[in-house]
Amino acid sequence: MIIIKAKDYQDMSRKAANMISAQIIMKPDCVLGLATGSTPLGIYSQLTDWFRKGDLDFAKVSTVNLDEYRGLPRESKQSYYYFMHENFFRHINIRKDSTIIPNGRDMNISSACEAHEQAIQSLGGVDLQLLGLGYNGHIGFNEPGEAFEKETHCVDLTPCTIDANARFFASREDVPTQAYTMGIKSIMQAGKILIAVSGEDKAEITARAFWGPVTPKVPASILQMHPDVTLIADEAALSLSPVTVKQ
């Protein structure tokens, strides 16, 4: 695992965007696994800026998103479909049919999960997967449990995750209680994994996930077993970490 320390959120975003841009330059038709939430916003903003300056071309890039709320229509401002298009896709020259997001409108769990998994396989897998880190150690919507979930599946969101996402909704009661998410196996099959973490409130879970035991009770801990993982975190998020890391 490569661990890179950033000064702050902006520096973390730039360093993470650098890694993604390098992947695109090295392989223009690469498959990027993307995440939502507040953490990647700065990354997407930086990538958009470089595109506008002519430094990046997304014309041949394909993307696969980690997750989507079950039952939330695409036009909802809280859907991850809406999030990705508003915060990234509409600002770059990526083809719309090359952006794959789980179909939250499909209430048939089996068909929704199978369709997303087949879409990943049809692209030949993910070259670089971007992840954030949940307060309880979840990646995607893979919540703490007794076993590592394998492929794309439907998950019941924990109260911790619902509380964390409530800020994006009018009230906590409006937050969906289920979501479709790529499983741990799906994530671990990516060629490279980039996990971005920011803030003092993530310091404890960062230390547990990357320096604690590998356990499904901290889903992100499984990343310790991947052969090509880069953790980019700011000083605050690494404040409880026990090792010296790269600047």
Number of C-alpha atoms within 10 A of each C-alpha: 14 11 18 20 20 25 13 15 22 15 17 25 26 18 20 27 21 16 14 19 21 12 18 21 14 10 13 17 16 21 26 23 25 23 22 22 15 12 20 24 17 19 24 22 17 20 24 22 15 17 17 14 9 9 12 19 18 19 13 15 18 21 26 23 24 27 29 26 26 25 17 22 17 17 11 11 14 20 21 25 26 16 18 20 14 12 16 18 20 13 16 18 17 18 15 12 8 15 20 18 20 27 24 24 14 15 12 11 17 12 12 20 23 14 15 25 19 13 16 19 12 9 15 11 21 24 20 25 25 23 24 23 21 23 17 21 24 23 28 27 27 29 25 19 13 11 12 19 20 14 17 27 21 22 18 16 18 15 11 13 18 18 14 15 17 16 11 15 13 10 11 15 11 12 21 19 16 19 22 27 28 27 24 23 14 19 27 20 15 20 16 20 24 19 22 24 26 26 16 16 11 21 22 17 25 28 18 18 24 19 14 13 13 17 16 20 18 26 27 30 23 19 22 16 11 15 12 16 21 19 21 27 29 25 22 20 25 27 16 16 18 9 10 10 13 10 11
